[in-house]
Amino acid sequence: MESLLQQLARFSEVLAVSRTPHVSTWDPATVRRALQWARYLRHVHRRFGRHARIRTALERRLQSQWRQDSGSGPAPDPGLTNFQALGRCDLVLALRLLQNRALREAVWHALLQQVFPGPGVPGADEDTLQGRLAHLARRRAAVHVLRLHGYQESPVVQEDALLKTQAELLLGRLRERAGAQAEGPGGLLSGLWERGPQDNFLKVLAAALLLSPPSPRPQEEETGPGTPNTPGEGHHELLRWLLGKSDILAAFCRRLPAGVVAAVAGRHPELSRVYLGLLADWGRHLHYDLQRGVWVGAESQAVPWEELYGRFQSLCQAPPPLKDEVRTALESWKAQDGDFEVPGLSIWTDLLLALGTGA
């Protein structure tokens, strides 16, 4: 065990050096030995993955090593802080060396031959370093598409082919991340929100929720919240993340067209309830201007009457039961305000009058 722990400590230093200028002193034999070392640790991960005592000891040493001071040598590498990381240490090492411009050209070509031996090599499948690098490249390309494309405006999210493709990629990535214990689906979504064009990302979210199966309404939910739902796993993670991010959810409901939000709300009752709550809050921030005879906001960022009316109109044009639920909510808010029938006293009265019976 002690020998294995020492191997971990030394390989952690190798990983740290692999992205520094010091690799300029490496030769092809050094790279080959480093990759063999990484493959050995990957074998350790496979062999002891279900051995609780050994796994715990290795995990403890890795975490302890990461916390301690680096001293005179290279600091323990942040990419090797838990037992799970051992399963991908060869992938991390290869990527860092391939991206390090300090690596000499001859050594770089030798590394390519090690990493990409070419077709016809026995065992060259998805489980080899070559296969896993290719799989990682496909995943990164998918994230690249999600982050950087789609700047052009599209009036109808459901009919935009690019947005549909982006939505399918997003749902696929969420299904891949569903079992991850580290960042998981939430980490992927938060990263895309922080780094990508946010307006386009909101459209991709809407398209993904429109592609996914409708959520059951309360009376249809016969199973508990933990019941597996394999076909909709991606959209389930997406919806849970969105409902847990109040600021992003508010942006989703405010920045997207009224018809798109209404369509999504019609498929997912959890979101429709939150959307109605936001509309109610926006409406309560308006007051009636007697001189102008219109509802206005006290602040510049307040939702204007025209937009509020348009959003309620889209909801009232949705299929049942959503439009009935919206009507019931408006009647309830009107009653709470005093059930006035005269315009200008309650915004809910005026909305119901404006929507009319034919809405």
Secondary structure, DSSP 8 states (H G I E B T S, - for coil): -HHHHHHHHHHHHHHHHTTSGGGGG--HHHHHHHHHHHHHHHHHHHHHTT-HHHHHHHHHHHHHHHHS--TTS----TT-SSGGGGGGHHHHHHHHHHH-TTS-HHHHHHHHHHH---TT-TT-STTSHHHHHHHHHHHHHHHHHHHH---S--S-GGG-HHHHHHHHHHHHHHHHHTT-SSSHHHHHHHHHHHHS-HHHHHHHHHHHHHHS-----GGG--S-TT---GGGHHHHHHHHHHHT-HHHHHHHHHHS-HHHHHHHHHH-HHHHHHHHHHHHHHHHTEEEETTTTEEEESSTTS--HHHHHHHHHHHHTS-TTHHHHHHHHHHHHHHHTT---STTS-HHHHHHHHH-TT-
